[in-house]
Amino acid sequence: MKLQKAQRHQVKLRIGLSGPSGFGKTYSALLMAYGMTNDWGKIALIDTENNSASLYSHLGNFNVLPLGEPFTPERYIKAIQVCEEADISVIIIDSISHEWQSKGGCLEIHEQLGGRFQDWSKVTPRHNAFVDAIILSKCHIITTSRRKVDYSVDKGSDGKTKVSKLGMKEVTREGYEYELTVNFEFLNDNHLVSASKDRTGLFAGKPEFIINSATGKRLIEWSNDGISLDEIKNEINSSTTDESLKTIYAQYPHLSKELYPLIVARKEALESLNNQIIPNEQIIQESNPQENEFSIK
């Protein structure tokens, strides 16, 4: 455990877009992604919405990965891995709601296990693995999620049942928003959004607006401000002890997937170097027995 100076480093964006069907989530996500990459070929859209991505093929030559049922967490994770292996820069998951509330999703898995509270102990780790795949991805990720009206059913003072409208609620497990860099909520079918959560400070408290490619450009400029991955790699390659390698790895948890193989490779190189030095010292000692005896005395 060691104190260290706070410093800004480059990050991978985790952007959320939520709203009812038809509010423009897919279209907005594609425009934002293009603003982040300026290259349609570096964008991949994981499509769970019955090939809705094809409606926007006129925008550019982006990649599509159709994902049908069952919408298990593991199939989403595999889709993310396929995009990563294809050297994609921005992954759009459209949408994550199916992983929670569709055929094969977490709610159905829980029901099939018996629907008891204790059955969540088997479902939660699978959902958490899906969220971790998003958080730890080496790509920028934009997720869309549906929103629906949330109601509460209560009894009034007269004993009659009363249904109250609480507002709009995202169709995914509660708490997902906390993992995001920015979460945009669509306010109406005119495609206006506001930021319900914003770690960048670019959108919070600002007037509602329509997402376009300029939104993505502002986000990528913000994410690139700070220590780069190349600088961290140089720091790893110049490390000479296991302790310094552990310190670097702990300092950048969001880059653990990228840094782990580099850390391991550097550690193996150091071990190999140490193994070469030790035999050389032994050879010197064996070839100069008198000098060794003198030095011991």
Phi, psi and omega in degrees: 000125188211134176287146177214158181288137176290137178212148181278133177229158180294145184228160171267131185285142173233100187250136177246139173234122181229143180174166177295165179299138177089005182270354174104024184294312183296312181299315180295321180297320180293317178297318179297316180298321179294322176298332180280330187247331188056028182204106181300330181292345180264010181247134174233135180245117174277109192258109175257003188257046175055049176061033179293339180298333181296340179293341185243020181296340179291343181292320183173176186271061178276163182269146179232136174239100180294134179231109179260182180290153004281143184268059180285155177304322183295325180289324174297316181299317179297319179298320178297317180297320178300317179294319179298317181293339179272009178062041177280145179268318181233125176254129173254123176256109188234090008229172178275349183299328181295327179298334182263314190225061173209181183299122182088355181282181188297320180295320178290321177301315180298318180295319180293332178283349180129346177073013180274159181301318183293343179289343177294340179295339177265333183275318185303315178300327180290319177293319180297325178295324176296313179297320179297323179298327177285312184297319187266002182297146177281355180259159165289141182230133173245126177245144173248151177214147179282155174236144179224162179288132180257132182240158170234143179247115183228165175259132179280179181295338179272003178086356180274147179287135182233130178260123182244138177273121184266344183124197182264143182226137179290141178271081172192174183293139181302136178105350182299324182303330182295339182275353189269153171286312177219140174237119180259132177250129176282130186268330181201179182280008171270008174074014177286139180231161169222158182267115178276341177211134185207106177277347183277334185078006183277334190234338183299133179075004180266159179300153177299151185207174177256128180292136174214189183296331179297330177298315178296323180295318178296320181293317182291326176296321178294317184291333182274000180275110179138193181293131183273165177297324179297322179293322178292321177300318178297323179295320178295314184293340179264357179288145183239000180224156176298324182297317180293326177293319178297321180296316180297315182298319180288338184283337184231068183298331181287346179251018187301322182295321180284323187278332185306307179297329178290319178297313181298316180298318180292322179296318178295323179295320179294319179296319179296319179296318179295323179293331178284325182290318183298311177300323179299320179294322179294321179298318180297318180295318182291330182275349180227066185297324181293319180296322180294319180296321180294316184292327179294318179296000000 
